[in-house]
């Protein structure tokens, strides 16, 4: 006679340990992919960043700070992807620093460290500019409080 042997169940902690191991392996693979991508695109990213900084400097020569933000929003509307968005923010940040001061540019910008107030200000600024709840706009106009905080900092 052949008796069926009962199957042993894995204890809950073993299942949890296996799941954690699989998730860790996936996480390491994802980090490795990002590092590989960054390393293989490093030269292109640096060249684009340098070109963006030069464009910002040239634009700032003949424009005021508020026009830097307008130009950044115009550029943002034409691009897609996180790299384009990042380059556009670099443009706005560099341009604001070098452009002619705009009267009242920092009026209403919350003080440094007020994270929620700053987030609300960015959303309100985008709504004021007709961009509604556009998160890309909100991320871009964060360059304004950053610049204003840098201007207010004691030197």
C-alpha positions as CSV (number, residue, x, y, z in Angstrom):
1,X,0.0,0.0,0.0
2,X,1.1,3.4,-0.9
3,X,0.2,6.0,1.7
4,X,0.0,9.7,0.6
5,X,2.5,11.7,2.5
6,X,1.0,14.9,3.8
7,X,2.5,18.1,2.3
8,X,4.3,20.3,4.7
9,X,3.3,24.0,4.7
10,X,6.0,26.6,4.9
11,X,5.8,28.7,8.0
12,X,4.6,32.3,7.6
13,X,8.1,33.7,8.4
14,X,9.7,31.6,5.6
15,X,7.2,33.0,3.1
16,X,7.9,36.5,4.3
17,X,11.6,35.9,4.1
18,X,11.3,34.6,0.5
19,X,9.1,37.6,-0.5
20,X,11.6,40.0,1.1
21,X,14.5,38.3,-0.8
22,X,12.7,38.6,-4.1
23,X,11.8,42.2,-3.6
24,X,15.4,43.0,-2.6
25,X,16.6,41.3,-5.7
26,X,14.2,43.4,-7.9
27,X,15.3,46.6,-6.0
28,X,19.0,45.9,-6.6
29,X,18.3,45.2,-10.3
30,X,16.4,48.5,-10.6
31,X,19.2,50.4,-9.0
32,X,21.7,48.7,-11.2
33,X,19.7,49.6,-14.3
34,X,19.6,53.3,-13.2
35,X,23.3,53.4,-12.5
36,X,24.1,51.7,-15.8
37,X,21.8,54.1,-17.7
38,X,23.3,57.2,-16.0
39,X,26.9,55.9,-16.7
40,X,26.2,55.3,-20.3
41,X,24.5,58.6,-20.8
42,X,26.7,60.8,-18.6
43,X,28.5,62.6,-21.4
44,X,25.2,63.5,-23.2
45,X,23.6,64.6,-19.9
46,X,26.6,66.8,-19.0
47,X,26.7,68.3,-22.5
48,X,22.9,69.1,-22.4
49,X,23.3,70.7,-19.0
50,X,26.2,72.9,-20.1
51,X,24.2,73.9,-23.2
52,X,21.2,74.7,-21.1
53,X,23.3,76.9,-18.8
54,X,24.7,78.8,-21.7
55,X,21.2,79.3,-23.1
56,X,20.1,80.6,-19.7
57,X,23.0,83.0,-19.5
58,X,22.4,84.3,-23.0
59,X,18.6,84.7,-22.3
60,X,19.2,86.4,-19.0
61,X,21.4,89.1,-20.7
62,X,18.3,90.7,-22.2
63,X,15.4,89.6,-19.9
64,X,14.1,90.1,-16.4
65,X,13.5,87.3,-13.8
66,X,9.8,86.9,-14.5
67,X,10.5,86.4,-18.2
68,X,12.9,83.5,-17.3
69,X,9.9,81.8,-15.7
70,X,7.7,82.6,-18.7
71,X,10.3,81.1,-21.1
72,X,10.7,78.1,-18.9
73,X,7.0,77.4,-19.0
74,X,7.0,77.9,-22.8
75,X,9.8,75.3,-23.1
76,X,8.1,73.0,-20.7
77,X,5.0,72.9,-22.8
78,X,7.1,71.7,-25.8
79,X,8.9,68.8,-24.0
80,X,8.1,65.5,-22.4
81,X,10.1,63.3,-20.1
82,X,11.9,63.9,-16.8
83,X,15.2,64.8,-18.4
84,X,13.6,67.6,-20.4
85,X,11.8,68.8,-17.4
86,X,15.0,68.8,-15.4
87,X,16.9,70.7,-18.1
88,X,14.1,73.3,-18.2
89,X,14.3,73.8,-14.4
90,X,18.0,74.2,-14.7
91,X,17.4,76.9,-17.4
92,X,14.9,78.8,-15.2
93,X,17.1,78.6,-12.1
94,X,20.2,79.8,-13.9
95,X,18.3,82.5,-15.8
96,X,16.7,83.9,-12.6
97,X,20.1,84.2,-10.9
98,X,21.6,86.2,-13.8
99,X,18.6,88.1,-15.2
100,X,17.7,91.7,-14.4
101,X,15.7,91.9,-11.1
102,X,12.0,92.1,-11.4
103,X,10.3,94.4,-8.9
104,X,8.1,92.3,-6.6
105,X,9.4,89.0,-7.9
106,X,9.7,87.5,-4.5
107,X,6.6,89.1,-3.0
108,X,4.4,86.5,-1.4
109,X,7.0,83.7,-1.6
110,X,6.9,81.8,1.7
111,X,10.0,81.8,3.9
112,X,12.6,79.1,3.6
113,X,11.6,75.9,5.5
114,X,7.9,76.4,5.0
115,X,7.5,73.3,2.8
116,X,3.7,73.1,2.7
117,X,3.2,76.8,2.2
118,X,5.8,76.8,-0.6
119,X,4.0,73.9,-2.3
120,X,0.7,75.8,-2.0
121,X,2.4,78.9,-3.4
122,X,3.7,76.9,-6.4
123,X,0.3,75.5,-7.2
124,X,-1.3,78.9,-6.8
125,X,1.3,80.4,-9.1
126,X,0.6,77.9,-11.8
127,X,-3.2,78.5,-11.4
128,X,-2.5,82.2,-11.7
129,X,-0.6,81.5,-14.9
130,X,-3.5,79.5,-16.3
131,X,-1.8,76.1,-15.7
132,X,-4.4,74.7,-13.3
133,X,-3.1,71.8,-11.3
134,X,-0.2,71.1,-13.6
135,X,2.4,69.3,-11.5
136,X,5.1,69.9,-14.1
137,X,4.5,73.6,-13.8
138,X,4.5,73.4,-10.0
139,X,7.9,71.6,-10.0
140,X,9.3,74.2,-12.4
141,X,8.1,77.3,-10.5
142,X,9.8,75.9,-7.4
143,X,12.9,77.6,-8.9
144,X,11.3,81.0,-7.8
145,X,11.3,80.3,-4.1
146,X,14.7,78.7,-4.3
147,X,16.1,81.8,-6.0
148,X,14.3,84.1,-3.6
149,X,15.7,82.2,-0.6
150,X,19.2,82.4,-2.0
151,X,18.7,86.2,-2.5
152,X,17.5,86.7,1.1
153,X,20.3,84.6,2.6
154,X,23.0,86.6,4.4
155,X,26.2,86.6,2.4
